[in-house]
Amino acid sequence: MDDRWSLDELYPSMESDAFQNDLADFKAYIKNVNDFASDNFNSTDGAAKKITAFVEMINGMDRFVNLFSYASLTLAVDVMDERASKTTDVLYEIYTEMTRPEVMFKKFLNNVGDLEKIADTTELLREHAFALREMREEAGHMLSEPEEMVIAKMQNTGSNA
């Protein structure tokens, strides 16, 4: 009897086309978010539209939870599984690339004039108003982008490892 749970609902294996395709999509998604941040967070013009687009992008991150879940659950069953360990490390390394756009977004929010008024412009922003206020507040406690990136990368070999 095999005493491992089945993860087939997520992926058949890390080598499967489904897993590899989602991994490629995850890398492309991170690049798109970074490109969007670079292109849009230099000016507060059209802030409501930019905030809405970024929130929609971030909400799309949920579809990559299966990658992390599969790798983490595989590793939980067998901590000696090198493939699962390496894949988990790769996923966290890719995810650290979200630090830059998140820092840019928080600093952008900090520069937006009346965030409350903007947050009341659409249902999506009303639903996320609390989180937007929290992110704006966090901006005042953040370091520069390069420093935040270093911290994010260090977490992969430190507290997250």
N, C-alpha and C positions, 0 to 999 in steps of 0.2 A: 504494500500500500504506500502510495506517495503522500507524504505529510506536508506537501506544499500546497498553498492555495493557488487557484487558477487565476491568472491575470489576462487570460485570453480575451476578455471583454475590452481590455485596453489595447494590447498588442500581442501578436503571437510570439514575438521575440524582439530583441534590440536590433537584430540584423534584418528584420522584416521590412518590406517596402513601405508599409504603413508607418512604422516608426521612423525610418530614414526620411520619408517624405515630410512627416511632421517636423522632424529635426531641421530639415532644409527650410521649411516654411517659418520655423521659429527664428532662424538666423536672418531670413529675409525680413521678417516682421520687425526685429530689433533694428535692422538697418533702416527700414522705412520710418520708424519712430525717431531715430536719430536724425535722419534727413529732414523730417518734418520740423523737429525742434530747431535745427540749424537755420532752416528757411523762415521760420515764423516767430521765434521768440526774441528777435532783435529789436522789435518795435511793438508798441501796444496798440497800434492801429488795428481796427477790426478785432478787438480783444474777445468779444463774445463768440465770434465765429471760430477763432483760433482755440479758445478754451473748449468749446463744444467739440471740435474736431479731435483735440487731444484726448478728451475724456472718452470719446467713442473709440479711439485707438487703444487706449489703456484697457477699456472694457473688453476688447478683443483678446487680451492676454489670457483670459480664462481658458481658451481652447488649447493652451499649451500645458495645462495642469496635468494632463494625462502623461506627458513625457516625464515630468518630475515624479509623478506618482508611480509609474511603472518602474523607473530606475530605483527609486527609494524603497519600494516594496520588495523588489528583487533583492536588493542589498540587505533589507531587514531579515529576509529568510536565510541568506547566506552571506555573512559579512566578509567572507573570503572570495566572493565573486568579483574578480578583477575587472571584468567587463562592466558590471553594474557600478562599481566604484569609479572607474574611469568615466563612464557615461554621466554619472552624477556630477563629477568634477567639471566635465565639459559643459553641462547644462548650467551650472552655477557661473562658470566663466562667461558664457554667452550672456546670461542674465545680468552680470555686472555692467554690461554695456548699456543697460537701462539707466544707470546712475546719471550719466551726462544729461539725457533729456529730462529726467526727473528734477535734477538740480536747476536746469534752465527753466522748466515750467514753474517751479516754486518761486524762483527769482522774478520770472515774468509776472506771476500773480501778485507779488509784492510791489511791482511797479504799476499795476493796473489801478486806475483811479477808484471808482466806486464798484467794488466787487459785489456788494449786495445787490446793486441795481442790475449788474450783468447776470448774476446768478438767478435773477427772477425773470430772465427773458425767455427761457424755454423750460419745458418740463424736465428734460434731462439735467439741466444745470440746477434746477430747484431740488431734484433728487440728490444731487452731489454737493449742495451748498455747504453743508457742514464740513465735508472732506476738503473742499476748496479753501474754506476759512482756515482749517488746520494746516494745510500745506502752505498757505500764505504766512501763517505764524511761524512755521518751521524755517522759512526762508531767512528770517532774522537770526537764526542760530546756525546757519550753514557756513561752511568754509568755501573756498573757491572751487570751481569745477575740477581742476587738476587734483586738489587735495581730497575732495570727495571721492574721486575715482581711485586714488591710492588707497583710501580707507576701504572702499568696496572690494578692491582686489585683495587687500590684506585679510579681509574677513573670510575669503575662500581658503586661505591657508591657516587661518587662526580660528576665530569663533565658529565658523560654519564647517570647518574641516572635521 
